């Protein structure tokens, strides 16, 4: 079945199976770059996929959510780029200590680096782990957060909130910036003429919306088109632009079904188009979910009723249900307007069995020189 998401420039792909470590990749079509949410096992991703990643968002530092950072570093270190990594407080020290376990005596000046941002409630604290310097940490200072924002580029913004999993665990909302389309009828109503100034207005809309200087626009004059300076470009955009909907993706990793978490989830993720959420336990495992600060199907049904996403992808089902995974979809009861997406149990290759490893060992055939030598003996 082909799924048509409403995103204009974003292409979300969940690179994990229902039982695998969570791994969400969001490709930004206009640039070819990508964002990665959580970083468990990633050995099945092609190198060109990994090298397209500009930023990694780690919900928390349990092994199944960022075990793959070593594999990512294996591909990054020889690429001359800086990757931004966002995670809860302490993530910079954890990454520095992991990378310190390797020898970097052959580091080159062109190696890539990490710029690590620890997400606190009111600010981001940043640290550079420089590849050319063997990933040794260098403090970059702190900056305040506005509106929960942690990352932004020309196509999207990422907002985060810290929830409780007995340790801080981040949830994310990825919102696509709306396109700027001109309504020709409104343009006429404002007494404006089309021209190169529209291209400049669009550029400023995406690149410098807060600091733009006045813009010269065209109006009809007695001697032909004449230029008039407009100071309030925000108002101008509203006057001549077509209304656009900002589509978004919600990502909920491991957390407990506490009152505080529920409030944060409903505030941040209300009305997302695509919700990707951990559903670790079936209804019968509610007690285990409470003890381990995870969600069960009853909890997820409550969240779906509150958030009302257009699409819902359950993930991170406990491996204890590997033979009963069909029960998950029977227990999930989303609102009528929400479509549940199903994924296979695994997308990563399974481990080789002993007899399969034996078959991969080189066995010379009877016509090979080595076989002849053995026969002569």
C-alpha positions as CSV (number, residue, x, y, z in Angstrom):
1,X,0.0,0.0,0.0
2,X,1.3,3.4,-1.0
3,X,1.1,6.1,1.7
4,X,0.8,9.7,0.7
5,X,2.0,11.9,3.5
6,X,1.2,15.6,3.3
7,X,4.8,16.8,3.6
8,X,6.2,19.0,0.8
9,X,9.9,18.8,1.4
10,X,10.2,16.1,4.2
11,X,10.5,12.4,3.5
12,X,10.3,10.3,6.8
13,X,11.5,6.7,6.7
14,X,11.5,4.4,9.7
15,X,14.5,2.2,9.2
16,X,13.6,-0.3,11.9
17,X,11.2,-3.2,12.3
18,X,8.6,-3.4,15.1
19,X,11.1,-5.2,17.4
20,X,14.3,-3.4,16.3
21,X,16.1,-0.5,17.9
22,X,14.2,2.7,16.9
23,X,15.7,4.6,13.9
24,X,13.8,7.4,12.2
25,X,15.5,9.2,9.2
26,X,13.9,12.4,7.9
27,X,15.3,13.3,4.4
28,X,15.1,16.9,3.3
29,X,14.4,16.7,-0.4
30,X,15.6,20.1,-1.6
31,X,19.0,19.7,-0.1
32,X,19.5,15.9,0.0
33,X,20.5,16.1,3.6
34,X,18.9,14.1,6.4
35,X,18.2,14.1,10.2
36,X,18.4,11.0,12.3
37,X,16.2,10.4,15.4
38,X,17.8,7.9,17.7
39,X,20.8,5.9,16.7
40,X,20.5,2.2,17.6
41,X,21.8,-0.5,15.3
42,X,22.6,1.2,11.9
43,X,24.8,-1.3,10.2
44,X,22.2,-1.9,7.6
45,X,22.2,1.7,6.4
46,X,24.2,2.4,3.3
47,X,27.2,4.8,3.6
48,X,25.6,7.3,1.4
49,X,22.6,7.4,3.7
50,X,24.9,7.9,6.8
51,X,27.0,10.6,5.1
52,X,23.8,12.6,4.2
53,X,23.0,13.1,7.9
54,X,23.6,16.6,9.2
55,X,22.1,16.2,12.7
56,X,21.4,13.4,15.1
57,X,18.7,13.6,17.9
58,X,19.2,11.1,20.7
59,X,16.2,10.7,23.0
60,X,18.2,9.2,25.8
61,X,21.5,7.2,26.3
62,X,20.2,3.7,26.7
63,X,22.1,1.3,24.5
64,X,19.3,0.6,22.1
65,X,18.9,4.3,21.3
66,X,22.5,5.2,20.5
67,X,24.6,2.1,20.2
68,X,25.1,2.9,16.5
69,X,27.0,6.1,17.2
70,X,30.2,4.2,16.9
71,X,29.3,2.9,13.5
72,X,28.3,6.4,12.5
73,X,31.6,7.8,13.6
74,X,33.3,5.1,11.5
75,X,31.8,6.7,8.4
76,X,31.9,10.3,9.6
77,X,35.5,10.6,10.7
78,X,36.9,10.7,7.2
79,X,34.3,13.2,6.0
80,X,35.0,16.8,6.3
81,X,31.8,18.0,8.0
82,X,30.5,18.9,11.4
83,X,27.5,16.9,12.6
84,X,25.2,18.4,15.2
85,X,24.1,15.9,17.9
86,X,21.3,16.8,20.3
87,X,20.6,14.8,23.5
88,X,19.7,15.1,27.2
89,X,22.2,16.6,29.8
90,X,25.4,14.6,30.0
91,X,25.3,13.3,26.4
92,X,28.5,15.2,25.5
93,X,30.5,13.6,28.3
94,X,29.2,10.2,27.4
95,X,30.1,10.6,23.7
96,X,33.6,11.9,24.6
97,X,34.3,9.0,26.8
98,X,33.0,6.5,24.2
99,X,35.3,8.0,21.5
100,X,38.2,8.2,24.0
101,X,38.2,4.4,24.0
102,X,39.7,4.4,20.5
103,X,43.2,5.5,19.4
104,X,43.1,8.5,17.1
105,X,46.9,8.9,16.5
106,X,46.3,9.0,12.8
107,X,43.8,11.9,12.8
108,X,43.9,14.2,9.8
109,X,43.0,17.9,9.4
110,X,40.1,17.0,7.1
111,X,38.3,14.7,9.6
112,X,34.8,15.4,10.6
113,X,33.6,16.5,14.1
114,X,30.6,16.5,16.4
115,X,29.0,19.6,17.8
116,X,27.1,18.2,20.8
117,X,24.1,20.1,22.2
118,X,22.8,19.1,25.7
119,X,19.1,20.0,25.9
120,X,18.2,21.7,29.2
121,X,14.7,23.2,29.8
122,X,15.8,26.8,29.2
123,X,19.1,26.6,27.3
124,X,21.4,24.5,25.1
125,X,24.9,23.8,26.3
126,X,27.3,23.0,23.4
127,X,30.6,21.1,23.2
128,X,32.8,20.5,20.1
129,X,34.4,17.1,19.7
130,X,37.0,17.8,17.1
131,X,37.9,15.0,14.7
132,X,41.3,16.6,13.7
133,X,42.1,16.7,17.4
134,X,41.1,13.1,18.2
135,X,37.6,14.1,19.3
136,X,38.8,15.9,22.4
137,X,36.0,18.0,24.0
138,X,36.0,21.8,23.8
139,X,33.3,23.8,25.6
140,X,31.4,26.2,23.3
141,X,29.2,27.7,25.9
142,X,25.4,28.0,26.3
143,X,22.6,29.8,24.6
144,X,18.9,30.2,25.6
145,X,16.2,28.2,23.9
146,X,13.1,30.0,22.5
147,X,9.8,28.2,22.4
148,X,11.5,24.8,22.9
149,X,13.4,25.2,19.6
150,X,16.6,23.2,19.4
151,X,17.3,23.0,15.6
152,X,16.3,25.0,12.5
153,X,17.1,25.3,8.8
154,X,15.4,26.7,5.8
155,X,13.0,23.8,5.5
156,X,12.1,22.8,9.1
157,X,12.3,23.3,12.8
158,X,12.8,20.8,15.6
159,X,11.3,21.4,19.0
160,X,12.0,19.2,22.0
161,X,10.6,18.5,25.5
162,X,12.3,16.5,28.2
163,X,10.1,13.7,29.7
164,X,10.6,11.2,32.5
165,X,12.0,7.6,31.9
166,X,13.7,7.5,35.3
167,X,16.2,9.5,33.4
168,X,15.5,12.5,31.0
169,X,14.1,11.3,27.7
170,X,13.5,13.7,24.9
171,X,10.4,13.8,22.7
172,X,10.5,15.7,19.4
173,X,8.3,17.6,17.0
174,X,9.6,18.1,13.5
175,X,7.6,20.8,11.7
176,X,8.0,21.6,8.0
177,X,8.2,25.3,7.3
178,X,5.3,26.3,5.0
179,X,5.9,27.2,1.4
180,X,5.4,30.9,0.4
181,X,3.0,31.1,-2.4
182,X,1.7,34.3,-3.9
183,X,-2.1,34.8,-4.3
184,X,-2.4,36.7,-7.5
185,X,-5.9,38.1,-6.6
186,X,-4.6,39.4,-3.3
187,X,-1.6,41.0,-5.2
188,X,-4.0,42.9,-7.3
189,X,-6.1,43.9,-4.3
190,X,-3.0,45.5,-2.7
191,X,-2.3,47.4,-5.9
192,X,1.0,45.6,-6.5
193,X,2.6,44.5,-9.7
194,X,4.6,41.3,-10.1
195,X,8.4,41.6,-10.6
196,X,11.8,40.5,-9.3
197,X,10.9,41.8,-5.9
198,X,8.7,38.8,-5.3
199,X,11.7,36.5,-5.6
200,X,13.6,38.7,-3.1
201,X,10.6,38.6,-0.7
202,X,10.5,34.8,-0.8
203,X,14.3,34.7,-0.1
204,X,13.9,36.9,2.9
205,X,10.8,35.0,4.1
206,X,12.9,31.8,4.4
207,X,16.4,33.1,5.2
208,X,16.0,36.3,7.3
209,X,12.4,36.8,8.4
210,X,13.3,38.8,11.6
211,X,16.0,41.2,10.3
212,X,14.9,42.2,6.9
213,X,15.4,45.8,5.7
214,X,12.7,47.6,3.7
215,X,12.0,46.1,0.3
216,X,11.2,48.0,-2.9
217,X,8.0,46.7,-4.5
218,X,6.2,47.7,-7.7
219,X,3.0,49.7,-8.0
220,X,1.3,51.2,-11.1
221,X,2.2,54.8,-11.6
222,X,1.3,57.5,-14.1
223,X,4.5,57.0,-16.1
224,X,4.4,53.2,-15.6
225,X,5.5,50.9,-12.7
226,X,7.2,52.7,-9.8
227,X,9.0,51.5,-6.8
228,X,7.7,51.9,-3.3
229,X,9.5,50.9,-0.1
230,X,7.7,48.5,2.3
231,X,9.0,48.3,5.9
232,X,6.7,45.6,7.4
233,X,7.5,42.6,5.3
234,X,5.7,40.2,7.7
235,X,2.5,42.1,7.1
236,X,3.1,42.2,3.3
237,X,3.5,38.4,3.3
238,X,0.2,38.0,5.1
239,X,-1.5,40.3,2.7
240,X,-0.4,38.7,-0.6
241,X,0.4,35.1,0.5
242,X,-1.8,32.0,0.2
243,X,-2.6,30.4,3.6
244,X,-0.3,27.4,4.2
245,X,-0.6,24.5,6.6
246,X,2.6,23.6,8.6
247,X,2.8,19.8,8.6
248,X,4.7,18.0,11.3
249,X,6.0,14.7,12.7
250,X,5.9,13.7,16.4
251,X,8.5,11.3,17.8
252,X,7.9,9.7,21.3
253,X,10.6,7.3,22.5
254,X,10.7,5.6,25.9
255,X,8.9,7.3,28.8
256,X,6.4,6.6,31.6
257,X,2.7,7.3,31.5
258,X,2.9,10.0,34.3
259,X,0.7,13.0,34.6
260,X,3.7,15.3,33.9
261,X,4.7,13.4,30.8
262,X,1.1,13.3,29.5
263,X,0.8,17.1,29.8
264,X,4.1,17.6,28.0
265,X,3.2,15.2,25.2
266,X,-0.3,16.8,24.6
267,X,1.2,20.3,24.7
268,X,4.0,19.6,22.2
269,X,2.4,17.0,19.8
270,X,-1.2,17.9,19.5
271,X,-2.4,17.6,15.9
272,X,0.8,16.2,14.3
273,X,0.3,14.6,10.9
274,X,2.5,11.6,11.6
275,X,3.0,10.2,15.1
276,X,5.8,7.6,15.8
277,X,5.5,6.3,19.3
278,X,6.9,3.5,21.4
279,X,4.4,0.8,22.3
280,X,6.5,-1.5,24.3
281,X,3.8,-3.6,26.1
282,X,0.4,-5.1,25.4
283,X,-2.5,-4.4,27.8
284,X,-1.6,-7.4,29.9
285,X,1.8,-5.9,30.6
286,X,0.5,-2.7,32.1
287,X,2.2,-3.4,35.4
288,X,5.5,-4.0,33.8
289,X,5.1,-0.8,31.8
290,X,4.6,1.2,34.9
291,X,7.6,-0.4,36.7
292,X,9.9,0.2,33.7
293,X,8.5,3.6,32.7
294,X,7.3,2.5,29.3
295,X,3.9,2.7,27.5
296,X,1.4,-0.1,26.9
297,X,-1.4,-0.2,24.3
298,X,-3.9,1.3,26.7
299,X,-1.6,4.3,27.3
300,X,-1.1,4.8,23.6
301,X,-4.8,4.6,22.8
302,X,-5.3,7.5,25.3
303,X,-2.6,9.5,23.6
304,X,-4.0,8.9,20.2
305,X,-7.4,10.2,21.3
306,X,-5.8,13.4,22.7
307,X,-3.3,14.0,19.8
308,X,-5.5,12.8,16.9
309,X,-2.7,12.3,14.3
310,X,-3.5,11.5,10.7
311,X,-1.0,8.6,10.7
312,X,0.3,6.5,13.6
313,X,3.3,4.2,13.5
314,X,3.8,2.0,16.7
315,X,7.4,1.0,17.3
316,X,9.7,-0.6,19.9
317,X,7.5,-3.6,20.8
318,X,9.1,-5.8,23.5
319,X,10.7,-8.9,22.0
320,X,8.8,-11.0,24.5
321,X,5.8,-10.5,22.1
322,X,7.7,-11.6,19.0
323,X,5.2,-14.5,18.4
324,X,2.2,-12.4,19.4
325,X,2.8,-9.1,17.6
326,X,-0.5,-9.3,15.8
327,X,-2.2,-8.7,19.2
328,X,-0.7,-5.3,19.2
329,X,-2.7,-4.1,16.2
330,X,-5.9,-5.7,17.6
331,X,-5.5,-3.8,20.9
332,X,-4.7,-0.4,19.3
333,X,-7.9,1.6,18.9
334,X,-7.1,5.0,17.2
335,X,-9.7,7.6,16.4
336,X,-11.5,7.1,13.1
337,X,-9.4,9.8,11.3
338,X,-6.1,8.1,12.3
339,X,-4.5,5.5,10.0
340,X,-2.3,2.9,11.7
341,X,0.9,2.0,9.7
342,X,2.3,-1.5,10.0
343,X,5.9,-2.5,9.6
344,X,7.7,-5.9,9.6
345,X,9.1,-7.4,12.8
346,X,12.7,-6.8,11.6
347,X,14.4,-4.9,8.9
348,X,18.0,-5.6,10.0
349,X,19.6,-8.9,8.8
350,X,19.3,-11.7,11.3
351,X,22.5,-13.2,12.7
352,X,24.1,-16.1,10.9
353,X,23.7,-19.6,12.3
354,X,26.7,-21.8,13.0
355,X,26.1,-24.1,10.0
356,X,25.8,-21.0,7.7
357,X,29.2,-19.7,8.9
358,X,30.8,-23.1,8.1
359,X,29.5,-22.9,4.6
360,X,31.2,-19.6,4.1
361,X,34.7,-21.0,4.8
362,X,36.7,-21.5,1.6
363,X,36.6,-25.1,0.4
364,X,38.9,-25.8,-2.6
365,X,37.2,-27.8,-5.4
366,X,38.9,-30.9,-6.9
367,X,40.3,-29.0,-9.9
368,X,42.0,-26.3,-7.9
369,X,45.9,-26.3,-7.6
370,X,45.5,-26.6,-3.9
371,X,43.4,-29.7,-4.2
372,X,46.0,-31.2,-6.6
373,X,48.8,-30.6,-4.1
374,X,46.9,-32.3,-1.4
375,X,46.1,-35.3,-3.7
376,X,49.9,-35.6,-4.5
377,X,50.7,-35.9,-0.8
